C-alpha cells in the first residue's frame, strides 16, 4: 500500500522517511542515497564548518532528488546558512536551540523550514515561527536530545495535536518499518531515522562504529553528559547524549558535577586515555532501537526495505 502523507506531498518523495541530519556522519553520499531511495536525505552540517560544507554540499546537490540540510542551531550562524542556500536545498532543518534568527532567510530562499523540538515549549515556538514541518524527538533517540524530555510514543501525538495542520515527523527509537508504521499511527506524517542509517555503507563513520552498532543492544545505551564534559564539547547542558557503553561512563556515573568542576583536567585525562588506546576518540551514538541494526546495507536499499516493512505492518494492522 502506498504511504502518501502531507510530508511526501510537500517534498515530492515516495516514502515518509527522512534521514536524521547526524552531525558529521550524515554526509553527502548518505543524504544522496536516501534521496535516491525515495526518502528525504538531510545532510548533517552540525555547526556549519565551511570546509565540510564545501566538500559535502555538491555531492548531495548532484543527486537530482529532493534533499535538505540540518544544523545544530546553537552552534551555527547566518554565514553557514547562506552558503547552504546557494546550493538550493529543498529544506533546512534546525535542532537544539532558538532558530528564530534563520527562519525568515530560509523562507526567502524558497526552502522549507523543518524545526526539531524536544518539549512543548519548543513545539509552540516552532508553530509561531511558521515551521513548515516539525520533528518531535523522543528521548529514545541516539546522540543528543533533551536531558529531561519525553518518550516518543506519548510525545508525538501531543505535538501532532498542538501543531495541526503543520505536518509532524516522529524521531527517536525508530529503526525499522514497524517503527515508521507506528509513527504514522500516532498521527505523524513520517519518521526521521538516525541510528539505523549510521550503519550503512555511505555513512561517514569508522567501520568500527558500524560494527559496534550491529553488535550493540538497547540496554547498553545510556543518556548522559559525562562524555560531553570529558571531550570539552560546547553542547548546552539542557541536552544530553545517548551512547553505547563507555569506560568513562562507568568511572564517572553519578559524579557528573565533580567531573564538570574541573573541565580542563577532565579533558586532559580523557585525551590521555585516547592516546593510550584505552577509550575510542568518539562515543558511539546509538538509540534504544540499536537491537534492530543487524547489518550494514546501502542506504538506498535500506529506504526501500523500511518502506516495504511499514506498508506490511499497516496492512496487518488493518486486517488485510
N, C-alpha and C positions, 0 to 999 in steps of 0.2 A: 504494500500500500504506500502511495506517495506521502511524504511528510512535508506538506506545504504549510508554512506558517507566515506570520507577519514578518518575521526575520528573513526567511528565504525570499519572500517577495521584495522586501526592501533592498536587498543586495544582489538579487538575481542569482542566487546559489541554489544548488539542487538539494542540499541537506541542511537541517537545522543544527549545524555543528560549527563551532569556531575554535580555532587554536588559541589557547591561552598565551598571551604575549610574554612568555617567560624570559626575563632579562638575560641577555647573552646567549641562551641556548636555543631560543626560537629565532634562528637566523633566516636569511633569505631563501635558502634551499628548502628548509622545512615549511616556511609560510607558503612558498610557491607550490610545494607538493600538496599541502592541504587544500589550497585553492583549486589546483587541477583536479583534485579528487571530488570537488563539488561542495566543499565547505568554505569557510571564510578564514584564510590564513592571515594571522596577525603577527607582524614582526615584533620581537621583544626588544625594544630600544632602550629599556632601562631609563637612565637619566639623559640619554641622548648624546653619547660620545660621538664626536664629529667624525673621527676616522672609521669607527664601526658603522655608522650610518652610511658613509660614503661607499663602503665596501658592500654592505648588505642590501641597501635600498634598490640599487639597479637590478639585483638578482630577482627579487620578488616582483618588481615592476615589469620585468620582461616576460613574466608568466602569461600575461594576456588574460588573466582572470581577476575577479573581484578580490581585493586584498586591503589590508589596513596595517596600522602600526599602533603599538601600545607603549605608553610611557608610565614610569613611576612618577606620579605628579609632584611629589615633594622634592624630587631630585632634578627635574628638567627645567628648561627655560624657553622663552619665546623663540630664540635663535634656532634651537633644535626643532621646534615645531615648524618654523619657516622652511628649514632645509628639507624636512619631510614632505611638506605640502608641494614643494617643487616637483616631486615625482608623481603627484596625482593619486594619492591613496583614496579609496572609497570611504574609509573610516579612520578615525583616530580615537584610540581608547585611553582613558585616564584612570589610574588606580592609585589609591593611597595618598590622599591629600586633597587640597582645595583646587579644583580645576577651573574656577571662575576666570582667572586671567587668560585662559586659552580658548574657551568655548566659542566666543564670537569670531575669532580669527579663523578657526576651523570651519565654521559655518559659512563665512565669507568666501572661503575657497571651494565651497560646494561639497565638502565631505561631511559624512555623518559623524556625530559625536556619540561615543559609547562611554558611559561612566560606570565603573565598578564601585559597588557600595558594600559596606560590611556591617552597617547598622541602619536603623530607620531614620536617624537624623541625616545621614549621608544620602539616603534614598530621597528624602524630601528635598534636599538641596539639589540633587540631580534633576528632579522634576522641575523645580523652579528655574534651573539654568537652561532648560529646554533640551535635555538629553534626548537623542533620537532612539537610543537603546540603553537600557540599564542592566547591568550584570549584578545579580545578588550572589555574593560569595559566602558560603558557609565555612565553618571552622575546620571541616574535614580536609580542606584544601592543602596541597603541598606548597612549600615555600611560604611567603609572607601573607599574612592576613590579620584579622582582628585578634588582639590578645584576649579580649573579653567579648567575643562575638557569639553567634548562634549557629546551630547546625543547619545544614542545607534544607532538610525536609520541612521544618517548621518556618524557616526564614523566607524561602522563596515565595510561597503563596501570599504571605503578608505583603511582600514587596509588590507582587503582581496586583493585588487589590489597591495598594496605595498609588501605584504608578499608572494604572489604567487611564488612557488607552496606549501608553508607551509600552512597546514590547520589552519583556524582561527575559534575560537568559540566566539559567542556573549554573552555578560554578561551585566546585568543592566536592571531592569524593566521587566524581563521575569518570569511569574508565572503560565502560563497555556500552553496548547498545541498550541494555536494560536500564542503565542509568539515564541515557538520553530519553528513553520512553517515559521513565519516571518523571523527568523534568517536564516533559510535555503534559503529563497527567496532572502535575501541580499547577498548570496554567502558564508555564513558561513557553516562550516561542522558540526555544532551543537550548543548547548546552555549550558551555565553554570548558574545554578539556585540556589539562596541562600534563600531569604526570605520565599519562599513557603516551602522549606524543613525545615526551622526553626520551622514551625508549624506542626510538625509530632510527632508521638508517641516516636520515638527514639532519637530526638534531646536533647542535654544536656542543656535544658533551664528550668527555673522555670515555672510551669503551668500558672502563672500569665502573663508571657511573651507570651506564646502561645495564651492565652485569649486576650491579648492586640492586637496581630496581627490579630486575627479573627475579632475583633471589629474595627480595625484601618481603616483609609481611606487615600488615596494617598495625598489629600490636607492637611492632618495633618502632613505630613513628612517635614523635613527641614534639609538641609545640613549646617553644622556649625562646628566650632572648640571650641565652648564655653564649651561643656561637657568634651572634652579632657583636656582643661586648668583646669577646676574645679577639675577633677579627677587626676591631675598631670600625665596624660598619656604622654609617651615619643614619641608619633607619630610625625613624621616630619610635619612641618607646611604646606607643599605643599599638604597634604592630609587632607580632612575634612571628616565628617561622617554624613550620612543621618539617622535620627532617627524619631520616633514619637514625638509628642509634649512633653514638659518637663517644669516644673516651672522655671528652671534656664535659659531656652531659653527666656522666656517671661521677665525675670528680667534683662538679660544682652544683649539682642539683640541690635546690633548696637554699643555695648560698649566693644567689644572683646579686644581691645588694653588696655583699662582700667583694665579689668579683668586680662590680662596677665602681667600687670605691677607689680603685687604682687601675684605671683602664690601660695606662702605659705599661705597667708591669704585666698585666694580663696579655697584652699584645706581644710583648717580648717573649713571654713564656710559650705562647701559642706558636709563634714563629719558630722558636727553638724546637718544639715538638715536630713541626712540619719539616724542618731541616733534617732532623734525625730520622724522618720517615715513620714516626710514631702515630701521626694523625694525617689524614688527607688534607691537602691545601684548601679544598672547598667542601662544605657539607653536601650531603646528598638530599636535596629537597624531594619530598615524597608525600603524597596524600594517603589517607587511610585506605584508599582503594588500591594500593600498590599490589595487593594479592592478585589482582586481576591482570597484572602485567606479567605475561609469561613468555614473551618473545620480543624480537626487535625487527618488526616488519618495515617496509617502506610506508611513508605517511599517506601517500595517495591510495594505496591498497587498504590501509587501516581505515580511512574515512569511509570507503565503500563497505567494509566489514561492519563498522559501527552503525551505519545507516540501515543495512540489511537486518542486523540484530534488533535494532529499535523497531523496525516495521513488524518483525515477527513477534516481538514482545507485545506490541499494541494489538496485533491481531489475536494473540492468545487471550489478552485481557478482555477483548470484545467478544470472545467465544467463537471466533472464526477459525 
